[in-house]
Amino acid sequence: MQKLTKINLEQCLGHPTRSLIGWLVKGFLVKKNWIVEVKAANLAQIQPNNTVLEVGFGPGLGLQEALRYLTDSTGMLYGLDYSEYMHKTASRRLQKQITSGKVQLILGSVEDIPLPDSSVDRVFHCNCYYFWPDLKKGSAELLRVMKPEALMVTTLRLNTVKTGVSFGLLRGKVWQPELYMEALQATGFKDVHMKEMEDLGIKFNAIFATASK
């Protein structure tokens, strides 16, 4: 049985694989994290004809929620994740929509998104930015693919993140939301702000940013 350590747990949280720990992480994301995942899609103000991108889609719960709003035939949903395990998991969950062409899942990095300039209306992600190799490069690439005035939303349970940090997780990672927000502003986003929110008794934080071009 694979031994659970702080190091491999942190690696698997950022890049889940097909393993015992990967299975446990997927279960955690589905059972414990689904509210903040869904709320990221809710708060993105998705319109029926939008082109939407989720970064770090995990098992696909946020993608499913986003699809509820994309009722126009021209609405399109992209997902980007660099975990092959999560890509396969979400692909099974959304097989019908992928087959119809409504959804396209991309295996890759936030620093190199294979989408055209100024093509995306909405971006959302959850518990994601602290695993990016470089916040400014990732932010700049997201800004590149977003249309002028496009909205991006990220959600996290900051208290849970701080608890993980106190136990030694995310060591060497830029997990602080203030530093993420500074990176967004430095790369050209505007109206960057964070709100404390609550749903079904679960407190979380949402960070909003608008593409300025």
N, C-alpha and C positions, 0 to 999 in steps of 0.2 A: 504494500500500500504506500502511495506517495506521501512522504512526510510533509506536514503543513508547517511552514516557517514564515516569518515576516517577509523574507525576501521573495519566495516564490508566490506567496499570496499577493503581494504588491504587484509583481510582474503579471500575474494572471488577472488581477483587477483591470490593469491597463491593456492587456493583450491575452484574453482568455483562449485556452487551447483545449483540445479534446483530451481531457484527463480528469482525474477525480476532482482536483481543485477547480478545473474549468467547469465541471458539472455543478459543483457547489456554488460557484460564482453565478452561473446562469440561473440557478434556483433562487439565489439571493436577489438578483436583478428582477426576476419575475414576481416574487412574493413580497419583497420588502421595499423595492425601489419603484414600483410601477406608478405610484401617484405622481412623483416628481417627473418621471418620464412622460407621462400623459399630460401633465400640466405644462410642460415645455411646449408641446404641440398646441395645447389650448391657448396659451398666452401669445403665440406667434401671430394671431389674427389672420389665419389662412383664409384666403378667398377662393371661391370655386374654380377659378381659371388660373390660379397661381402655379408657378414652378417653385417647388419646395425642396430644400436639402436638409437632411438630418445628418449630423456628424457624430460618429460613434453610436450607431443605432442598436448595438447589443442584440438581444433576442427579438427585437422588432416591435415592441409594444408602442413606442412613440410613432413609428411608421403607420401602424394600424390606426392610431388616433388621428393622425394627419389625413389619412384617406377619407375619413368621415366628412371632411370639409371640401375635398376636391371633387365636387359633384359635376363640374363642367367637363365636357369631353376634352377640352384643351388643357385641363389641369394635369400636372406631372409631378411625380415624387421621386427624388433621388435619395439614396442612402449611401454613406461613406463610412467604412470601418476597415481597420487593418488587421482584424482577427479573422482568420479563415474559419474558425469554429463558429463565431457569431454570424459570419456571412452565410454559412450553411444553415444555421439555425433559423435565421430570419428568412432565408430563401424558402425554406419549407413552410414557414408560417404564412408567407405572402405569395405562394406559388401561383395562385390564380391571377393575381394582379400583375405579377411579373410576366406571365404568359400573355396577358392581354396587352402588355406594353405600357400600362399605367405606372408601373414601378420599375426602377432600375437600381440595382444594388451594385456598388463599386467597392472592390477590394483595393484599398490604397490609403495614402497618408493625407492629412489635412494640409501639408506643405506642398502638395502637388495634386490638385483636383482637376480631373479631366473634363472640365466643363468650360464653355466659352465665356469670355468677358461679359459682364453685365447681363447675365441670363437668369438669375435667380431672384425671386420676389421675397422669399422667406427662408431663414435658416434657424434651426433650433438644435440644441444639444443639452445633454444632462450628464453631470459628473464626468466631464470629459476633458476640459482644458488642461488639468494638471498632469495629464499624460502626454501632452503635445511636446515634441522635442524642443521646439522654439516658439514661444508665445507670439513674438512679433512676426515671424515668418508665417505661422499659421493664420494669424489675424489678417495679415496682408493678402494672403491667398484667398481667404474668404471674402474680403472686401473686393478683390478682383472679380470674382464670379457674381457678386451681388449687383443688382440694379441700383441706380441712384434712389435714395430714400427707402431702400429695402430694410426690413426689420430683422434683427437677430435676437434670439432669446436663449439664455442658458439657465438651467435650474440646478440647484444643489442643496443638500441638507448640511449647512455649514457646521452646525453643532456636531453632527456625526463625523464630518471630515476632521474637525478639531480633536474629537475623541480618538480617531484613528491615528492622527499625528502624535498624540500624547503616548500612544502605544508603540511608536516607532515606525508607523507606516508613512508613505510618501516622503521618506527622507531624501533630500536632494531635489525634490519636485517643487515647482512653483504652484502651491495650492491656494495661496492667499487671494481672495477675490479682488482686493485692491490692486494687486500687481497685474492681474488679468485685465482689469478695467483700464489701468494705465497703458497696457500694451495696445488695447483697442483704440484708445484715444491717440496714441503715438502713430498708429498706422492709418488714421483717417476716419475713424468712426466718430459720430457725434451723439449727443443726448445719452451718454453712457451713464446708467444709474442702476442701483440695486434696491429691491424692495423685499421686506420680510412678509411672508404670506403663510397661509394655513389652509389645509383642506382635509376633511375627514379626520381632524384632530392631529394631523401631521404638519409640523412647522417646517418651512423650507424657504430658500432665498431664490429670487429670480433677478437676473441681470439682463437689462435691455440695452441695445445699441442699434443705431441707425446708420446706414451706409451714406457717407458724405462724399459726393463726386462732383 
